[in-house]
Amino acid sequence: MIRGVLLDYGGTIDTNGLHWGGVLWNSYQKHHIDIPQEAFSKAYSFGEKALAIHPIVMPHHTFYDTLALKIDQQFRFLADHGFELDKSLVELIAQDCHLFAKATVQQAIPTLEALYEQYPLVLVSNFYGNINSVLTDFGIHHFFKAIVESAVVGVRKPNPDIYRLGVAQLQLPPEECVVIGDSYSKDIVPAKEVGCQAIWLNVQGWEENTTASIADAEIGDFGKLVEAIKILDSILF
């Protein structure tokens, strides 16, 4: 039977399946930032890489801090490519997205509580070295037995080794573990490579086009996760 749960964070718990690229783009549109979506996509990728490679984010930074730093990197990229932007919008976009994430995490807490009562939980996340501060700030750190963070362990998704580290924290056979994530390529594929069961939170990707899925189950709402695990458990075992 399924005895342990491995959870993605960004795009799963904090947005309920919406990719952060889409969340940020919506805020750009709200504040009437007149740039092509293709330019934004490049700026988004630049910001992600900058925070992953350079020591920009510190362990004490909250999620609001992380967003502000990430958006600042995006604005720098866009300015270097000829777009004139009002830098005061960095703070407004960060505020928008932080409030959205905070509200979504609060909606996820009943599901996390139900999972916590039944299974040991391990968080497996591509993050910047401050995930402990983010989880503490949002009041959900205590749900996790262990945290496997890419910036700390030196392995990033989609490398399946990061999920192997998560399974090791659970001290269970991989076939008795289930992975939940929003990214098909970064969560579902490596989870299956490791030998775990996988539930895909398939809501709204960003530049992902998957026609055939190897996920064991799909859901469209994080709140359906407990039920999905029970159904999967009954089918598999």
C-alpha positions as CSV (number, residue, x, y, z in Angstrom):
1,M,0.0,0.0,0.0
2,I,1.0,3.6,-0.3
3,R,2.8,4.5,2.9
4,G,4.6,7.8,2.1
5,V,4.0,11.0,0.1
6,L,6.4,13.2,-1.7
7,L,5.1,16.7,-2.5
8,D,6.3,19.4,-4.9
9,Y,5.9,22.9,-3.6
10,G,6.0,25.7,-6.3
11,G,3.1,25.4,-8.7
12,T,1.5,22.7,-6.6
13,I,0.9,23.8,-3.0
14,D,1.2,27.5,-3.6
15,T,-0.8,27.9,-6.9
16,N,-2.9,24.8,-7.0
17,G,-1.5,23.7,-10.4
18,L,-1.1,27.1,-12.1
19,H,2.5,27.6,-13.4
20,W,4.2,30.6,-11.9
21,G,5.0,31.9,-15.3
22,G,1.3,32.2,-15.9
23,V,0.6,33.8,-12.5
24,L,3.3,36.4,-13.0
25,W,2.2,37.1,-16.6
26,N,-1.3,37.7,-15.4
27,S,0.0,40.3,-12.9
28,Y,2.1,41.9,-15.7
29,Q,-1.1,42.2,-17.7
30,K,-3.1,43.6,-14.7
31,H,-0.5,46.4,-14.4
32,H,-0.6,47.1,-18.1
33,I,3.0,46.2,-18.8
34,D,3.1,46.4,-22.6
35,I,5.6,43.6,-23.7
36,P,5.1,40.5,-25.9
37,Q,4.5,37.3,-24.0
38,E,7.5,35.8,-25.8
39,A,9.7,38.5,-24.3
40,F,8.2,37.8,-20.8
41,S,8.9,34.1,-21.2
42,K,12.5,34.8,-21.9
43,A,12.7,37.2,-18.9
44,Y,11.0,34.6,-16.7
45,S,13.5,31.9,-17.7
46,F,16.4,34.4,-17.1
47,G,15.1,35.2,-13.6
48,E,14.7,31.6,-12.7
49,K,18.3,30.8,-13.8
50,A,19.7,33.9,-12.1
51,L,18.2,33.0,-8.7
52,A,19.3,29.3,-9.1
53,I,22.9,30.1,-10.1
54,H,23.8,33.2,-8.2
55,P,23.6,33.8,-4.4
56,I,20.8,36.4,-4.7
57,V,18.3,34.7,-2.4
58,M,19.4,34.3,1.3
59,P,18.1,31.6,3.7
60,H,16.1,34.1,5.7
61,H,14.2,35.5,2.7
62,T,10.4,35.1,2.8
63,F,8.4,34.3,-0.3
64,Y,7.6,37.9,-0.8
65,D,11.3,38.7,-0.8
66,T,11.9,35.9,-3.3
67,L,9.2,37.2,-5.6
68,A,10.6,40.8,-5.5
69,L,14.1,39.5,-6.3
70,K,12.9,37.3,-9.1
71,I,10.8,40.1,-10.7
72,D,13.7,42.5,-10.4
73,Q,15.8,40.1,-12.4
74,Q,13.0,39.9,-15.0
75,F,12.9,43.7,-15.3
76,R,16.7,43.9,-15.6
77,F,16.5,41.4,-18.5
78,L,13.7,43.3,-20.2
79,A,15.5,46.6,-19.8
80,D,18.7,45.1,-21.3
81,H,16.5,44.1,-24.3
82,G,15.1,47.6,-24.9
83,F,11.9,47.7,-22.9
84,E,11.3,50.7,-20.6
85,L,9.6,49.7,-17.4
86,D,8.5,51.5,-14.3
87,K,10.6,49.9,-11.5
88,S,8.0,50.7,-8.9
89,L,5.8,48.0,-10.5
90,V,8.3,45.3,-9.1
91,E,6.8,45.8,-5.6
92,L,3.2,45.9,-6.9
93,I,3.6,42.6,-8.8
94,A,5.4,41.0,-5.9
95,Q,2.5,42.0,-3.6
96,D,-0.1,40.7,-6.0
97,C,1.6,37.3,-6.4
98,H,2.4,37.0,-2.7
99,L,-1.2,37.5,-1.7
100,F,-2.3,35.0,-4.3
101,A,0.2,32.4,-3.0
102,K,-0.7,33.0,0.6
103,A,-4.4,32.6,0.0
104,T,-3.8,29.4,-2.1
105,V,-1.5,27.9,0.6
106,Q,-4.3,28.6,3.2
107,Q,-6.7,26.7,1.0
108,A,-4.3,23.8,0.8
109,I,-3.9,23.4,4.6
110,P,-6.9,21.1,5.1
111,T,-5.5,18.7,2.5
112,L,-2.0,18.9,4.1
113,E,-3.5,18.2,7.5
114,A,-5.4,15.2,6.2
115,L,-2.3,13.8,4.5
116,Y,-0.2,14.5,7.6
117,E,-2.5,12.5,9.7
118,Q,-2.2,9.4,7.4
119,Y,1.3,9.5,5.9
120,P,4.8,10.8,6.5
121,L,5.3,13.8,4.1
122,V,8.5,14.9,2.3
123,L,8.8,18.1,0.3
124,V,10.9,17.8,-2.9
125,S,11.4,21.2,-4.4
126,N,13.6,23.2,-6.9
127,F,14.1,26.2,-4.7
128,Y,16.7,28.8,-3.8
129,G,18.0,27.8,-0.3
130,N,15.2,29.5,1.6
131,I,12.3,27.1,1.4
132,N,12.4,26.6,5.2
133,S,11.7,30.3,5.7
134,V,8.9,30.3,3.1
135,L,7.2,27.3,4.7
136,T,7.5,28.7,8.2
137,D,6.2,32.1,7.1
138,F,3.1,30.4,5.5
139,G,2.6,28.2,8.6
140,I,3.0,24.8,6.9
141,H,6.6,23.8,7.8
142,H,5.5,21.4,10.5
143,F,3.7,19.1,8.1
144,F,6.9,17.8,6.6
145,K,9.1,15.1,8.0
146,A,11.9,16.2,5.7
147,I,12.7,18.7,3.0
148,V,14.8,18.0,-0.1
149,E,15.6,21.4,-1.6
150,S,17.7,21.6,-4.8
151,A,19.9,24.5,-3.7
152,V,20.8,22.6,-0.6
153,V,21.3,19.1,-2.0
154,G,22.9,20.2,-5.3
155,V,20.4,18.3,-7.5
156,R,17.6,19.9,-9.5
157,K,14.5,18.4,-11.2
158,P,14.1,16.8,-13.6
159,N,17.1,14.8,-12.4
160,P,15.5,11.8,-10.8
161,D,18.2,11.7,-8.1
162,I,16.4,14.5,-6.2
163,Y,13.4,12.1,-5.8
164,R,15.7,9.3,-4.8
165,L,16.8,11.5,-2.0
166,G,13.2,12.1,-1.0
167,V,12.4,8.4,-1.0
168,A,15.5,7.8,1.2
169,Q,14.1,10.3,3.7
170,L,10.9,8.2,3.9
171,Q,12.9,5.0,4.3
172,L,10.3,3.2,2.2
173,P,10.5,1.2,-1.1
174,P,9.8,3.6,-3.9
175,E,6.7,1.6,-5.1
176,E,5.1,2.4,-1.7
177,C,5.6,6.2,-2.2
178,V,3.5,8.5,-4.3
179,V,4.7,11.8,-5.8
180,I,2.4,14.8,-6.4
181,G,3.5,17.6,-8.7
182,D,2.2,20.1,-11.3
183,S,5.1,19.6,-13.8
184,Y,4.9,16.6,-16.0
185,S,8.5,16.8,-17.1
186,K,10.0,17.8,-13.7
187,D,7.8,15.8,-11.3
188,I,5.9,12.9,-13.0
189,V,8.6,11.6,-15.4
190,P,11.4,11.5,-12.8
191,A,9.1,10.1,-10.2
192,K,8.3,7.2,-12.5
193,E,12.0,6.7,-13.2
194,V,12.6,6.2,-9.5
195,G,9.8,3.7,-9.3
196,C,7.3,5.8,-7.4
197,Q,3.6,6.1,-8.1
198,A,2.8,9.6,-9.5
199,I,-0.3,11.9,-9.4
200,W,-0.2,14.8,-11.8
201,L,-1.8,18.0,-10.7
202,N,-2.7,18.9,-14.3
203,V,-4.2,22.4,-14.4
204,Q,-2.3,24.9,-16.5
205,G,1.2,24.3,-17.6
206,W,3.6,26.8,-19.1
207,E,5.3,25.7,-22.4
208,E,4.4,22.0,-21.6
209,N,2.5,20.0,-24.2
210,T,1.9,16.4,-23.2
211,T,-0.3,14.3,-25.3
212,A,0.4,10.9,-23.6
213,S,0.8,10.7,-19.8
214,I,2.5,8.0,-17.7
215,A,1.0,9.4,-14.5
216,D,-0.9,6.9,-12.4
217,A,-3.6,9.4,-11.8
218,E,-4.5,13.0,-12.6
219,I,-6.3,15.7,-10.6
220,G,-7.4,19.2,-11.4
221,D,-7.5,20.5,-7.8
222,F,-5.0,20.0,-4.9
223,G,-8.0,19.5,-2.7
224,K,-8.8,16.2,-4.5
225,L,-5.4,14.7,-3.5
226,V,-6.4,12.6,-0.5
227,E,-9.3,11.0,-2.4
228,A,-7.0,10.4,-5.4
229,I,-4.4,8.6,-3.2
230,K,-7.1,6.4,-1.7
231,I,-8.4,5.4,-5.2
232,L,-4.9,4.8,-6.5
233,D,-4.1,2.7,-3.4
234,S,-7.2,0.5,-3.9
235,I,-6.4,0.0,-7.6
236,L,-2.7,-0.8,-7.2
237,F,-2.9,-2.9,-4.1
